[in-house]
Amino acid sequence: MKTLSLLFLLVLFTQQGVAEDSHHHEGHQKTTPALKLDNGEKWPTDKALRTNMSEIHDHVKKDIGKIKKNLMTMSEYQKLGRAIEVNIKTIFKKCKLPTKADAQLHIIMAGLLGANKTLTDGSSKIEKRKAIDEVLMNYRAYLDFFDSTVGNVEKK
């Protein structure tokens, strides 16, 4: 797991550096490692991952009306980000996936961490709104690449 944590940090710092650099070099695109299926099948999950990803979605869903109408205050975005941060930390602490599945999950988690940082920092409301889109995009990627049905990793 230490190796995977180091891999995750490498991916996170690479994404952050590319994102920061893109502000200085217009036209460059942020690159992210591509998610892959497990030989055509979705990756297994465990209860900690399923529960916390579902809660992240629920947090956003609860506020989506205000978000779409641009009625969220800065403090509400920050509160939402802090709630999501708890789920992200719990996933890192409690999620136990097979090595290859864990490596794929880290791609999604890097995206969630970057978006969530925008929700909790001093970024503008426009940037925070874009971060919500990124959170939802990463949640959709989770659903597309991970089997969110109950008990699938526990069976293997």
N, C-alpha and C positions, 0 to 999 in steps of 0.2 A: 504494500500500500504506500510505503514511503516513496518508491519509485514513481508510482502513479501521481502522488501529490507533487513531486518535483516536475513531472510532465505537465500537470495542470498549471503549476506556477509559470512554467515556460510558455505555455499557450497563452495564459493570461497576460504576462508581460509583453509577449509578442503582439497580441491584439492591442494592448494599451499603447504601445510604441507606434504601431501602425496608425491607430486612430489619432494620436497626437500629431504624428507626422503629416497626416492628411490635411490638417488645418493649414500647414505651411506649403503643401504641394498640391494644388488643385488638380483634379484629373486622376490622381492615384486612387485605387480602390482598396478597401480593407479586405485582406484575405483571411479566410478562416478554413481550418482543415475540414474537408468534406465528411459528412456523416455517411456511414455505410450500414447496410443491413447485415445481419448474421446469416450469410449464405441464403439470402432472399427472405429471411424471417426476421421479425422484430426481436430486439434484444430483451432478455429477461429483466424483470424488476423485482424489488422486494417491497415489503409493506412500508418501510420508512420512505422510500422514494415515491411510491404511489400516493401515500397520504400527504406528503409535503408538496408534491407537484400539484395535487388537487387543491390544496389550501392556497397555493400561490394563485392559481386560476380563480378560486373563490374570492380572494382579496380584490383582484382586479375587477371581477364581475360585479361585485358589490358596488363599486364606484364608477362603472363604465358609463352610466348615464351622465354623471357630472363631468366625466372626462371628455366625452363626445361633445358636450355643450360648452366646453371650456370653462366650467364653473369650479373646478378644483382650485383650492388655494395652495400656496407654496407649502404651508404647514401640513395640509392634507396629503400632498404628494410625499412629503417627508415621512409622515406617519405610515402611509402605504408602503414606502420603501423599507421602513424599519420592520414592519410585519413580514414582508417578503424576506428580509435578511435573516429573520429567525428561522424561516423554513429552509433557506439555503444552508445555513450553519448546521441545522439538524440533518439535512441530507448528507453533508460531508462527515458529520460525526457518526451517524447510525447506518447509512446505506452500505450494504455489503453485496456487491455484485461480482460476478466472474471478471477476471482481468480485462478481457477484450471489451466486455459490455461497459465496464467502468471507464475505460479509455474513451469510448464513444460518448458516455454521459458527460465527461469532462469538457467536451466541446460545447455541449448545451449549457453546462454550468458556467463556463467562461462568458458566454453571451448573456446569461442572466446576471452574473456579477457586474459586468460592465453596464448594463442597462440599469440595474438597481443602484449602482453608484451615482448615476445621474439623478435618480429619484431622491436620494438622501443628501446630495451636496447642494451647492449654491447655484446650480444651473438654472437657466431661465425656464419659464413655464412651457415655452415652445419645445425646448430640449427635453423637458420632463414628459411632455405628451409623446414625443418621438420615442422616449425610453419605454413607455407603456406598449407601444407597437412592437418594440424589440422583445419585451417580456412575453407578449402574446405569440410572437413569431417563434421564440424558443420553446414555449409551451406546445405549440403546434408541432414543432420538430420532435419533441419528446413523444407526443402521441403517434407521430408517423414512424418513428424508429424504435420505440420501446413498447413492449407488451404491457399494457396497464391493467390487465385482468388479474384478479386475485390469485396469489399463490404460485405463480409460474416459476420463480427462481427457487422457491422452497422445494419444489418437486424435483429439481435437477440435481 
